[in-house]
């Protein structure tokens, strides 16, 4: 595990998403605020006083859930048998109640959560208990903090929470290790909980009044998954903007749809931010908004296509089509601005939706992310167990005025926020896949080669199947986007008759972020190939214009009129104009930020001139996206 000298002080009031990530992923330690620990102990002492007074308190002197109407007696029922209780007893009924609550609720199934999720859960649970309204003792809370600081990471299977009475089952797996049960990872090794405590120099804890309920009643699993998912999604939103910018450069697309005055007329915050980010990524590009007539289209390489060995080393030929004067009727204004050569770019003032609507689509996802962040930021410093303890309530008449049963364990605020994000993830993946598909399709890629390969011998598939994988991932994400939060299944003999399923929701979102990253990685992989083709083809055209003059350029016009044709003189004049425009254009290149990202990709993955095994490339680009190195 990564370690850091940083220590984050938890006081129940100021925990941030960034701090949770630092604890979960970077190994930051935690310390407990001394003043707030006094409030924690005040609530525990208050409960002890009320128990001594014989007050009935839910979850302390009563059973839980549907057993809330059962008051605990002064001793075990079998103690009244002649000869005494034949069962071995250990501790009081009140202690047994808390102990049993934890050991009987640790029933999750599935593979264990990653250590980063459990570390986040520990930090969040400690922080909420630090508010001092849960009745846990300061010493028990300090023991929980020591689990985190000494790298005792409880094994928590992923599935088993319905998200109301909080995340009871997963939190019981977390708490059972504190009691010396269950399993835990210590120094990366999976061992029995008791053994993990021993190796870490810790002793098992015997729970007191309400401590089992304080430890396992709350929204901690769903909140931990949500925090880590939102951190990943924030990086993926930046990656999506970068992939889109690289793709737009590869298309030599249009920037009008990104202009600030456009988005001032529909100022959704995410949309405005996305447009600004993509504009910044494209700054310095000589590809975006390029005149149509400068862009040649791909033509299959042949030995006869180029005159010099240097030119013959290229992976392509290039071509234009001349528009004869008698085919320009009604379009004279257009051809007064643009030369009459059709190359790779279609003569249209707008790009496809997957390019033109990037701000609207990426921005809507960014707004869903921001709304979820607002909810999660509130939840990080909220009390989410039950009942709530108010030892200093003014003028209490009864115990119910100081120990109040409520519903803060219900995960619906998080569940609905994550449902929103869950629906947004396939949207971001889908528009990325559409850009990728447009890049490989010769009918839509504006003059690039089919599947981004020269295929001069008809043996190459190029990037054909990369799009298949992206399509499969998008379909999988879409089928997983059904909101879990809309389908409640009652539990606890119908005492808990409406639940949030927020734990499933947040876990799904965390898992879906990985596949979203894969889709974006595949777009970047493809866009880098397309961008290299586009830059090379344009710069080959520019060099041809510089060195070979208009006649060399005229040889690339597939329908040039023959020397005796009446329009030959006009054709030659217009080719000279094309030659002059290309020769004076300067180097064709992507935006500065796009070029940096492209260079980082090329450090790891070379251009594909002929078919080769792509599995290693795909692994490398996915790892590059996951590392966030491209965002640096």
Helices and strands as residue ranges (DSSP letters): E 7-10, H 17-26, E 29-32, H 34-52, G 65-67, G 77-80, H 93-105, E 109-112, H 115-129, H 138-149, E 152-154, E 157-159, H 168-178, E 183-186, E 189-192, H 193-200, H 211-216, H 220-251, G 256-258, H 260-263, H 269-282, G 292-294, E 297-299, G 303-305, H 309-312, E 317-319, E 321-322, G 325-327, H 332-337, E 341-342, H 353-356, H 358-379, E 388-389, G 399-401, E 403-404, H 412-440, G 450-452, H 464-479, G 484-486, H 502-554, H 568-583, H 592-604, H 615-627, G 629-631
